[in-house]
Amino acid sequence: MTQTINLKVYSQLVAEVTPKIIETEAEYEQFLAVAERLTFKQDQTPEESALYDLVTMLVETYEAQHYTIDESSPAEILLHIIESSGINRTDLVEIFSSSDTLTQVLAGQKPINTVQAQALAERFKLSPQLFLTR
């Protein structure tokens, strides 16, 4: 469902960030910081969500052109998210039903199932495909 955004509020957010094609590593770092801040912001407004989509697209385009990304396992991706977001592992126990299951998943001993992947995707506003074995 498409949310209606307040153009005045969105324009103010865009003016603060000034999105453009990323051409340098410094610009990349700047936009990546904006994307990360918005990724972990609770209760995003529709305007912040729209800005997040735009900034993420710019960051992903730059990364595709300038970085070769090794294929990470779903467990590695989840571990990186945990470490970079500053959340505690215990915050995710409810998704995995037990701390033992979470530990096994993070150790790569047990795969993330589709229900868990969907819950993680909703929690972190990412695609569930990131958390599923390819």
C-alpha positions in Angstrom: 0.0 0.0 0.0 1.4 3.4 -1.0 1.4 5.9 1.8 0.6 9.5 1.2 3.5 11.8 2.1 3.5 15.4 3.1 5.5 17.1 0.3 6.5 20.0 2.5 7.9 17.7 5.2 9.5 15.4 2.5 11.1 18.5 0.8 12.7 19.6 4.1 14.2 16.1 4.6 15.5 16.0 1.0 17.0 19.5 1.5 18.9 18.3 4.6 20.3 15.2 2.7 20.6 16.6 -0.8 20.4 13.3 -2.7 22.4 13.0 -5.9 24.3 10.4 -7.8 27.2 9.2 -5.6 30.5 9.9 -7.2 33.1 9.7 -4.4 33.8 7.5 -1.4 33.1 10.4 0.9 29.7 10.9 -0.6 29.1 7.2 -0.3 30.0 7.2 3.4 27.7 10.2 3.9 24.7 8.6 2.3 25.4 5.2 3.9 25.2 6.9 7.3 21.8 8.4 6.4 20.6 5.0 5.2 21.8 3.3 8.4 20.2 6.0 10.6 16.9 5.6 8.9 17.1 1.8 8.8 17.2 1.5 12.6 14.8 4.4 13.3 11.7 3.1 15.0 8.4 4.5 13.8 9.6 5.9 10.5 7.3 8.6 9.0 6.1 8.1 5.4 8.4 10.9 4.4 11.4 9.2 6.1 10.5 6.0 4.4 10.4 7.6 1.0 13.8 9.3 1.7 15.2 5.9 2.9 14.1 4.3 -0.4 15.8 7.0 -2.4 19.0 7.0 -0.4 19.2 3.2 -0.4 18.8 3.1 -4.1 21.7 5.6 -4.5 23.9 3.6 -2.1 23.1 0.3 -3.8 23.9 1.7 -7.2 27.3 3.0 -6.0 28.1 -0.3 -4.4 27.2 -2.3 -7.5 29.5 -0.1 -9.5 32.4 0.0 -7.1 32.4 -3.0 -4.9 32.4 -6.7 -5.5 30.5 -8.2 -2.6 31.3 -11.7 -1.5 28.3 -13.9 -1.0 27.5 -13.9 2.7 25.5 -16.5 4.4 22.2 -15.6 6.1 23.8 -16.2 9.5 26.7 -13.8 8.6 24.2 -11.2 7.4 22.2 -11.5 10.6 25.3 -11.3 12.8 26.5 -8.2 11.0 23.1 -6.6 11.5 23.2 -7.4 15.2 26.7 -6.0 15.6 26.2 -2.9 13.5 22.8 -1.9 15.0 23.9 -2.3 18.6 20.9 -4.5 19.5 21.3 -7.4 21.9 20.9 -11.0 20.7 18.3 -11.4 23.4 16.1 -8.9 21.4 15.8 -11.6 18.7 15.0 -14.6 20.9 11.3 -14.3 20.3 11.8 -14.6 16.6 13.7 -17.9 17.0 11.7 -19.3 20.0 14.8 -19.9 22.1 18.2 -18.6 22.7 19.6 -22.1 21.8 18.0 -21.9 18.3 19.4 -18.4 17.8 22.9 -19.5 18.8 22.7 -22.4 16.4 21.5 -20.1 13.6 24.3 -17.6 14.2 26.9 -20.4 14.3 25.6 -21.6 10.9 24.5 -24.9 12.4 20.8 -24.4 11.7 19.2 -22.5 8.7 16.8 -19.6 9.2 13.3 -20.8 8.2 10.8 -18.7 6.1 8.8 -17.6 9.1 11.9 -16.4 10.9 13.2 -14.7 7.7 9.9 -12.9 7.3 10.0 -11.7 10.9 13.6 -10.5 10.6 12.7 -8.7 7.3 9.9 -6.9 9.1 12.1 -6.0 12.1 15.0 -4.7 10.0 13.0 -3.4 6.9 15.0 -5.7 4.6 14.1 -8.4 2.1 13.4 -11.8 3.6 15.6 -13.3 0.9 18.7 -12.0 2.7 18.0 -14.4 5.5 17.3 -17.5 3.4 19.9 -19.9 2.2 20.5 -19.4 -1.5 
